[in-house]
Amino acid sequence: MNPLFSLGKVLIITGIAITCIGILVVLTPKLPWLGKLPGDIVIKKENFRFYFPLGTCVLISLLLTLLLYIFRR
């Protein structure tokens, strides 16, 4: 296998991934439930706010795993 061919493949996949992330960044404000799922941890005090989107991270991880499984076949 030609090493340049594999480099080209990596660059194309990276470009597609960056495009998908850009689309998600644009669409995220239109998804009000994203970031407010069950399992997201929010601690609010007087001068302190801690937010850890655990439920959102699990959902994104599952979706990415499913997509990679489909494209690897």
C-alpha positions in Angstrom: 0.0 0.0 0.0 1.3 3.4 -0.9 1.9 5.5 2.2 0.7 8.7 0.5 -2.7 7.0 -0.2 -3.1 6.3 3.5 -2.2 9.9 4.4 -4.7 11.1 1.9 -7.4 8.9 3.5 -6.5 10.2 7.0 -6.7 13.8 5.8 -10.1 13.2 4.2 -11.5 11.6 7.3 -10.1 14.3 9.5 -11.7 17.0 7.2 -15.1 15.2 7.4 -14.8 14.9 11.2 -14.0 18.6 11.6 -17.0 19.5 9.3 -19.3 17.4 11.4 -18.0 19.0 14.6 -18.6 22.4 13.0 -22.2 21.5 12.1 -22.8 20.3 15.7 -21.4 23.6 17.1 -23.8 25.6 14.9 -26.8 23.4 15.7 -26.2 23.0 19.5 -27.9 26.2 20.5 -31.0 24.9 18.7 -31.0 21.7 20.8 -32.2 23.0 24.3 -32.1 19.5 25.8 -28.4 19.0 25.0 -26.5 19.7 28.2 -29.6 19.3 30.4 -29.9 15.5 30.3 -30.4 13.3 33.4 -27.0 12.6 34.8 -25.6 16.0 34.1 -24.1 17.3 37.4 -24.7 20.9 38.3 -23.6 22.4 41.7 -24.4 26.0 42.3 -23.2 28.0 45.4 -23.0 31.7 46.0 -19.8 32.4 44.1 -19.2 29.0 42.6 -20.8 27.0 39.8 -19.7 23.5 38.8 -21.1 21.8 35.7 -20.1 18.4 34.5 -22.3 17.0 31.6 -21.9 13.3 32.4 -25.2 12.3 30.7 -24.4 14.3 27.6 -20.9 12.8 27.4 -22.3 9.3 27.6 -24.8 10.0 24.9 -22.2 11.5 22.6 -19.9 8.5 23.3 -22.6 6.1 22.4 -23.5 7.9 19.2 -19.8 8.1 18.1 -19.3 4.4 18.9 -22.3 3.5 16.8 -21.1 5.7 13.9 -17.6 4.2 14.0 -19.0 0.7 14.2 -21.1 1.3 11.1 -18.3 2.9 9.1 -15.7 0.3 10.0 -17.8 -2.5 8.5 
